Amino acid sequence: MKLYFSTRNIPQLQGLSLAERMQRLERAAKKLTVPEKTFLNLLKLLVIIPAFSFLLRIASDWTSLLWALLIFLLYPLVVKPVQYSLSTKYLASLSTKDKQ
């Protein structure tokens, strides 16, 4: 599975505006199968849970707030490429519908 860190790098979406790319990716994401959605949601939980555990430790160690902030900032760098990669296989079916 190839990871796409930007929507501009996805071959099926090249030449489209940002709004069109996001709209097509949203429609493709709705076509994800249950195991794919489950995997994506588990990945999101694996990223978010450590951040909240750091937030709980703020009373004893204020630097944990910085770690939590760092995790929240890194969240899109971890989750979005996987989401884009899972959705790309459903973009082909969307583009054939658009041509008709």
N, C-alpha and C positions, 0 to 999 in steps of 0.2 A: 504494500500500500504506500503510495507516494503521498507525502505530507505537503500541503499547500499552505504557506504562511500568509498569503495574500490572495484575494479573489482575482487579482490581475494575472496571476500565474496559472489559473485554471484554463486549459485550452478551449473548452466549450463556451467560456464566457468572455473571451478576448474580443475587443471591439465594442463592448457594451458599456454603458455608463454605470456608475456605482449603484445608482438606484435600481437599475435593471438587473445588475448582477446580484444584488441582495434579494431582490424579489424572486428571481429564479432559484437562488439557493434556499430561500425559505420554502418555496413550493417543493423543491427536491427533498428537503429535510422532513417534510410531512409524509413522504413516501418511505421513510426508513422503516425497516422491519422492527418487530418487537425486540429481538435480541440486540440489534444495533442501537436502538433507543436505550435499552437497559445498560449496555456497555457505556454509552455516552453519559448517562446519568450517574453511573457508578464512578466514572472518571471525575465528574464534577464533584461528587461527594469526597473522593480521595484528595482533591485539591482544597476544598472548603473546610473540611473538618479540622485539619491542623491549624488553620487560621483562627477558628473559633476557640480551639484549645489554648492558643497563645493569648487570645483576648481574655480568657478566664484567669490567666496568670498575671495580668497587669497589676493587681494589688500587691503582689510580692516582688515583681520585677518589671520595671517600666520599659525595658528594652524589648520585651515580648510584644509590645505594641508595634515596634518597628518591624519585627519579623512578620507579624500578622499583616501589616500594610504591604510588605514585600510580597507575601503570598497572594494577596488580593490583586496586586499589580501584575503578577506573573500568570494569573488565572487565564486571561485570554491567550497568552502565548502557548499554553498547554492544551486548552480545550478547543479553541477555534480551528487549529490545523487538523485535528482529528475529525471534528464535525464537517469541515470542508471536504476532507478526503472520503468520508463515508457518504456524503451527499453527491459527489461527482458522478457516481455510476448511475444516478437517477436523472442527471441532466440530459443525457442522450435521449431519453424518452420524452422529455419536455421539449427539446429542440425539434423533434419530429412533429410534435403536435403544433408547434408554432409555425412550421412551414406549410401546413395544410390549410 
